[in-house]
Amino acid sequence: MTFVEVLRSARQSSGAAYGNFVRNHSRVGVHIFLEGPDDVAFYTHFIELENHVPIDEIHHYKCGGKRGVYEAREKVTKYVLNHNLTARIIVLFFVDKDLSEILEEEYSVEPDVYITDYYSIENYLVSEDMLLRVINDFFHSKDDETLDTEEIRRKFQEELKRFHQLMTPIMAWVISARSHGDRPQLDNLDLS
């Protein structure tokens, strides 16, 4: 790992997230702590739309993974309580379920921590309902009868099943490796 890569990865750590929060805690709004960069758009958009929070009042901190989010939570929660900030700001933490249940990993369930129901947030985006919503919203298929949504739905189900079949041996390997204490880097896998 080059020095530049070390510095880049340090930007996404529980320590960096906590330091940024301490510098920004006076900003009114919702402060959210996330695993990584892919989570920002998903949760920011969700909080903005579902809770009617203006985008400029959502402050995000990337913690470099689930463990980082929990480490940041421990520090941030103490800081918020010690400085009586609970009336002025909202602090929330978001993590993926990952393989925690299968590997019997213990993570505390807290009211300010949201844990996905599925493996990761991406699983909320890759669904038949989401596909049909995109088709309706972007291609206006309700007004345009040229799109065969039943064929699209069938093809999506077929390809999703194929994806699951292809991923089964990879995920079995990951579970085996993790159960033996190894930490395989899934970001390094070329799934193409």
Contacts in CASP RR format, 6 or more apart in sequence:
PFRMAT RR
TARGET T0000
AUTHOR 0000-0000-0000
METHOD contacts of the structure
MODEL  1
MTFVEVLRSARQSSGAAYGNFVRNHSRVGVHIFLEGPDDVAFYTHFIELE
NHVPIDEIHHYKCGGKRGVYEAREKVTKYVLNHNLTARIIVLFFVDKDLS
EILEEEYSVEPDVYITDYYSIENYLVSEDMLLRVINDFFHSKDDETLDTE
EIRRKFQEELKRFHQLMTPIMAWVISARSHGDRPQLDNLDLS
1 9 0 8 1.000
9 64 0 8 1.000
10 16 0 8 1.000
11 62 0 8 1.000
12 36 0 8 1.000
12 37 0 8 1.000
12 62 0 8 1.000
12 63 0 8 1.000
12 64 0 8 1.000
12 65 0 8 1.000
13 63 0 8 1.000
13 64 0 8 1.000
13 68 0 8 1.000
14 63 0 8 1.000
14 64 0 8 1.000
14 67 0 8 1.000
14 68 0 8 1.000
14 69 0 8 1.000
14 71 0 8 1.000
14 72 0 8 1.000
14 75 0 8 1.000
15 71 0 8 1.000
15 72 0 8 1.000
15 75 0 8 1.000
16 61 0 8 1.000
17 33 0 8 1.000
17 61 0 8 1.000
17 62 0 8 1.000
17 63 0 8 1.000
17 68 0 8 1.000
17 72 0 8 1.000
18 61 0 8 1.000
18 72 0 8 1.000
18 75 0 8 1.000
18 76 0 8 1.000
18 79 0 8 1.000
20 61 0 8 1.000
21 31 0 8 1.000
21 33 0 8 1.000
21 59 0 8 1.000
21 61 0 8 1.000
21 72 0 8 1.000
21 76 0 8 1.000
21 79 0 8 1.000
22 79 0 8 1.000
24 31 0 8 1.000
24 59 0 8 1.000
25 31 0 8 1.000
25 79 0 8 1.000
25 80 0 8 1.000
25 83 0 8 1.000
25 85 0 8 1.000
25 89 0 8 1.000
27 57 0 8 1.000
27 59 0 8 1.000
27 89 0 8 1.000
28 57 0 8 1.000
28 88 0 8 1.000
28 89 0 8 1.000
29 53 0 8 1.000
29 57 0 8 1.000
29 58 0 8 1.000
29 59 0 8 1.000
29 89 0 8 1.000
29 90 0 8 1.000
30 47 0 8 1.000
30 51 0 8 1.000
30 53 0 8 1.000
30 57 0 8 1.000
30 58 0 8 1.000
30 59 0 8 1.000
30 89 0 8 1.000
30 90 0 8 1.000
30 91 0 8 1.000
30 92 0 8 1.000
31 59 0 8 1.000
31 60 0 8 1.000
31 61 0 8 1.000
31 76 0 8 1.000
31 89 0 8 1.000
31 90 0 8 1.000
31 91 0 8 1.000
31 92 0 8 1.000
32 43 0 8 1.000
32 44 0 8 1.000
32 47 0 8 1.000
32 58 0 8 1.000
32 59 0 8 1.000
32 60 0 8 1.000
32 61 0 8 1.000
32 91 0 8 1.000
32 92 0 8 1.000
32 93 0 8 1.000
32 94 0 8 1.000
33 60 0 8 1.000
33 61 0 8 1.000
33 63 0 8 1.000
33 69 0 8 1.000
33 72 0 8 1.000
33 73 0 8 1.000
33 76 0 8 1.000
33 91 0 8 1.000
33 92 0 8 1.000
33 93 0 8 1.000
33 94 0 8 1.000
34 40 0 8 1.000
34 43 0 8 1.000
34 60 0 8 1.000
34 61 0 8 1.000
34 62 0 8 1.000
34 63 0 8 1.000
34 69 0 8 1.000
34 94 0 8 1.000
35 62 0 8 1.000
35 63 0 8 1.000
35 64 0 8 1.000
35 65 0 8 1.000
35 66 0 8 1.000
35 68 0 8 1.000
35 69 0 8 1.000
35 94 0 8 1.000
35 95 0 8 1.000
35 96 0 8 1.000
36 62 0 8 1.000
36 63 0 8 1.000
36 64 0 8 1.000
36 65 0 8 1.000
37 62 0 8 1.000
38 121 0 8 1.000
38 122 0 8 1.000
39 62 0 8 1.000
39 94 0 8 1.000
39 121 0 8 1.000
40 60 0 8 1.000
40 62 0 8 1.000
42 121 0 8 1.000
42 124 0 8 1.000
42 125 0 8 1.000
43 60 0 8 1.000
43 94 0 8 1.000
43 121 0 8 1.000
44 55 0 8 1.000
44 58 0 8 1.000
44 60 0 8 1.000
47 53 0 8 1.000
47 58 0 8 1.000
47 92 0 8 1.000
48 54 0 8 1.000
48 55 0 8 1.000
48 58 0 8 1.000
61 72 0 8 1.000
63 69 0 8 1.000
63 71 0 8 1.000
63 72 0 8 1.000
65 95 0 8 1.000
66 95 0 8 1.000
66 96 0 8 1.000
66 98 0 8 1.000
66 100 0 8 1.000
66 107 0 8 1.000
69 93 0 8 1.000
69 94 0 8 1.000
69 95 0 8 1.000
69 113 0 8 1.000
70 93 0 8 1.000
70 95 0 8 1.000
70 107 0 8 1.000
70 108 0 8 1.000
70 113 0 8 1.000
72 93 0 8 1.000
73 93 0 8 1.000
73 110 0 8 1.000
73 112 0 8 1.000
73 113 0 8 1.000
76 91 0 8 1.000
77 91 0 8 1.000
77 112 0 8 1.000
79 85 0 8 1.000
80 86 0 8 1.000
80 89 0 8 1.000
80 91 0 8 1.000
91 112 0 8 1.000
92 112 0 8 1.000
92 113 0 8 1.000
92 114 0 8 1.000
93 110 0 8 1.000
93 112 0 8 1.000
93 113 0 8 1.000
93 114 0 8 1.000
94 113 0 8 1.000
94 114 0 8 1.000
95 107 0 8 1.000
95 113 0 8 1.000
95 114 0 8 1.000
95 115 0 8 1.000
95 116 0 8 1.000
96 115 0 8 1.000
96 116 0 8 1.000
96 119 0 8 1.000
96 120 0 8 1.000
96 121 0 8 1.000
97 115 0 8 1.000
97 116 0 8 1.000
97 117 0 8 1.000
97 118 0 8 1.000
97 119 0 8 1.000
97 120 0 8 1.000
98 119 0 8 1.000
98 120 0 8 1.000
99 105 0 8 1.000
99 119 0 8 1.000
99 171 0 8 1.000
99 174 0 8 1.000
99 175 0 8 1.000
99 178 0 8 1.000
100 107 0 8 1.000
102 175 0 8 1.000
103 175 0 8 1.000
103 178 0 8 1.000
103 179 0 8 1.000
107 115 0 8 1.000
109 115 0 8 1.000
116 123 0 8 1.000
116 124 0 8 1.000
118 124 0 8 1.000
124 130 0 8 1.000
126 160 0 8 1.000
128 153 0 8 1.000
128 156 0 8 1.000
128 157 0 8 1.000
128 160 0 8 1.000
131 152 0 8 1.000
131 153 0 8 1.000
131 156 0 8 1.000
132 149 0 8 1.000
132 152 0 8 1.000
132 153 0 8 1.000
135 141 0 8 1.000
135 147 0 8 1.000
135 149 0 8 1.000
135 152 0 8 1.000
136 142 0 8 1.000
139 147 0 8 1.000
141 147 0 8 1.000
141 149 0 8 1.000
170 189 0 8 1.000
173 184 0 8 1.000
174 184 0 8 1.000
174 186 0 8 1.000
177 183 0 8 1.000
177 184 0 8 1.000
178 184 0 8 1.000
END
